[in-house]
Amino acid sequence: MNSAPPIGKARAIALISLFMASFMELLDATIVNVALPDIERALGAQNAELQWMVASYTLALAVGLITGSRLGDIYGRKKVFIIGLVAFTVASVLCGAAMNPEMLIASRALQGLASAAMIPQVLSSLQVMYKPSERAGAMAGFSALAGVAAVSGPIVGAILTDANLFGWGWRTIFFVNIPVGIFAVICAVKFVPESKAPVRHKLDLSGVVILAVGMLAILYPLTMGREEGWPLWTYLSMVFGVLVLVGFVLLQHREEKRGGEPLVAVSLFKSRPFAAGIAMMFLFFIPMNGFFLIQTLFLQLGLEYPILKAGLTMIPFSIMVPVLAGISAAILARKIGRVVLQLGPLVIAGGFVVLIFTVQAVGGTVTPWHLIAGLALSGAGFGMVVAPVGIFVLSEVPTKFAGSASGLFNTTSQLAGALGVAIIGTIFFDALEGSAGTSQSAVFIDGFTSTMWIMAGGMVLAAIAASFLPRWASESDVAEDAAVDLVDA
């Protein structure tokens, strides 16, 4: 049974609880990147383990998102939100207390699963708490918060790690979630309203397991293969993973034909705009998430920037993302349609090329001032895409498939992120080993620039895929969709 929506001060406190949970989840998706060199030194982690510290979170979040949403529909969104929030806080404690790389990787995966339970309930609860005429303001605040959190992770992580509170160093980035999580739980218990979906949905747990097995069978050898010398088992594992994913698609198609509720409605891909949109998402987020990983390693290990300097170097990127996201969703998407999604990846590619030539021209003495133009361009292109992309990808989806399409859209960005860390990370570390540079900075410049060329090429492919999207998107629910898409991206 749904409880009465809170009003006045109670609703404001409930909103704070939901926003704090969202902020923590979005921050932790990227906050660990800037601390990776410190974690490497403290725990003696290998390169592949550094990749898994990032990828385990996004992979767990990806495979659990749709199930987390349906758990809230069935058992109560408030209940599942609080369980996810408590689990996220506990997982943060485990991350901060990690004594070895394996413990940190496992704890990050637990954080991802907790986020998958927690985050889908936030937007659903906002729908319950606010009347349609009031939602624009709440969604605007949610979108602004999401934009700040999503791009401030490296900066906040650098500040917290550099502050070295209580001698905790990098562990502070996880321990800071404890008081925030406890406060959010207390507020949620008393003020967030309980609600369930009017139609009882079914859980496709077998689909979740098969998807997770298939992705792990591909991602594990991708990240470990380089350090192991690419033995036969790595290739066999990836072939097995592909076969499992093919079987997953076939089983999902059969379940849909029977009239069931599959994890993925395969018939959605009969729509060219939707299929093209999903393809674009993969082509876009694989190089983008790879960039977030390698830039911090390049700055700290290659150029030997202190962690705070490395974090603050990303300010031009972080500023441009929310600025262009707002302009893109509110103006460009309406004025030039899908062209904004074709231009965005090309602007990022241009930013990557500027960074490449800058680094090659200046060499190991490159400063944050030299990198401003390339980072600002990259951030502008990122903002141009993340806000309006969902409006176009989902614009021609039939209403009856709206929930499934939205869930698949969100899952795709997370899966692409995990793949990006695995694929781009492996290319980067391979390039470092193959470099003929005679100094540490020269080796990292070789690895960074050669990998950036590949990522720029990926962005060009993403722009081509965007040309298959609808020329114009529906005007309805634009503000709400933009907020959701920015958060998920």
Disulfide bonds with the S-S distance in Angstrom:
none
